[in-house]
Amino acid sequence: MKTQESNYIIHTMKSVLYLFISLFLGSYNIIAESPTKSEISRFNLYIDAGTFVIINSVFVNLEAHIASSQSERIHLYVRGAYGSMNALAFGTGKIVGGETSIGALTILTGGGNHHFETGAGVFHNDGIIVPFLDLGYRFQKPEGGIVLRGKAGVLGVGFGIGYAF
């Protein structure tokens, strides 16, 4: 039974990885086909940290722009992240967690430098795949530069800093 569960988890992670690779590679075609697009940042690299006292997380994130609305007020990114997540297991007093990977989609809405951010996807930790949702604020200039984030979600309330290029 354990082998069947392991095979299912491996198959699911491979499927998610292939989906994100396809979206990432396909983003070049979407951007190239729309010469009227604004100069939105193609890639964002940032570090974020969050906590809920019993849950702590730190991640390095890479986002690739895959699409924008015609109004240029909604932008879609695919995100991959790697880091650490630790949680206090109820009733045992033990801390569980460790290395964690994330695959997600991020939607930025708003104009100029100020955006509302919604991120949804899955994280994989210790053989367990769990969906998550993050909501927050992001300061990011359309042409690139410093990225500042504030977020709240399943992996904690936190902040992030990085660079868009």
N, C-alpha and C positions, 0 to 999 in steps of 0.2 A: 504494500500500500504506500509506503514511504517513497519508493522509486516512482510510482505513478504520479504522486503529488510533485516530486522533484521534476519529472519530465514535463508536467503541465506548467510549472513555474518557469522552467527554462524556455519552453515553447512560447509562453506569453511574453516573456522579456524579449525574445528574439523578434516577435511580431511587432512589439512596441518600438524596438530599435530600428527595424526595417522601415516602419512608418515614418519615424522622425528623420531618418536618412533620406528617404524619398522626398519628404517635405522640404528638407534642407537643400537638397540638390535641385529640386523643382523651383525653389525660390529665385534662382538666377533667371529662369525663363519668365516668370511673372514680372520681375523687375525690368527685364530687358524689353518686354513687349509693350511697356507703357512709358513712352518717352515724355509724357506730360506730367509724370509724377514729380512731387516735390523732392527735395534732397533729404529724405528721411534716412536716418542712420540704418545701415544694413546690418551691423553687428553691435551687440552690447555685451560687455564683459564686466561682471560685478561680483562682489562678495557680499553676502547677507548673513545676518545672525538673528535668531529669534528665541524667545523663551516664554513658557507658561509656568515657571517654577519647577514643575515636575517633568517638563519637556524642554530640552535645549537643542538647538540646531545651528550649524554653521555650514554654508555652501559656497562654492565657486560656481557661477552661472555663466553660460554662453547662450545668447539669443541670436537668432537669424531672422531678419524681416522676410515674410513670405507674401504679404498682401496689404493693401490699403484701400479704404473706401474712396469713391470718386470725390467726396467732399474733403478728403484728406484729414478727417477728424477721427477716424478709427483705423488703427494699425494692428496687424496680426503678426505675432512672432512665434517661432517654435523655440523651445528652451530645453537645454540639457544641463544638468547640474550634478556635481559630485561633492560630497562632504561627509559630515558626521551628524547623527541624531541620537540622542540619549534620552531615555525616559525612566522614571521611577515606576517599577511594576507594583501595582496595588496589592497589598496583603503580604508581599514577600520582603519588601524593604530592599530588593536588589535593583540595580540599575541595568537596564537592557538597552541594546542598540549597538551603534558602531558605524561602520562605513555605510553610506546611503547614496543611492543614485536616484535622480529625478528625470522624468520626461514629462513635458507640459506644453501647453499653448498659453500664450499671454496676449491679452487684448489691451491696448492703450486707447483711451478716448480722451478727447479734449484738443485744444489748439495751442499753438505756441510752445512754451516751455513747461506747462503744467498739465498733468495727465492723471486721470483715474485709471488704475491698473487692476485687471482681473486675471488671475492665473489659475488654471485647472489642469490636473494631470494625475500621475501616479508616482509614488515613491516606493523603492525597493530596499528593504532593510532586513537582513538576517533571514532570507528566504520568504519574506512576507511582502506582498504587493498591496498597497493601500492607496485609494484615491484621496486627493486633497484639493482644497480651494483656498486661494489667498486673495485678499482684497487690499487695496492700498492707494497711496499717492506716489507719483513719480515726477521729479523734476528732471527733464531731459530736453535739451535743445534739439530741434529737428535735424540740424546739420551735424550734430555730434558734439562731443565734449563730455564734461562731468555728468554722471548720473547719480542722483540722490533718491533713495526710496524709503518709504515707511510702509509697513505691512502688518496685517493681522490675518491669521488663518490657523489651520490645523497644526502647523509646525511652530506656532508661537507668534507673539507680537514682537516686531523687531524693526531693524533698519538695514540699509545696504548702501554701498558706495562703489562706484565703478566708472567706466568710460565707454562712450558710444562712438563708433567710427564707421 
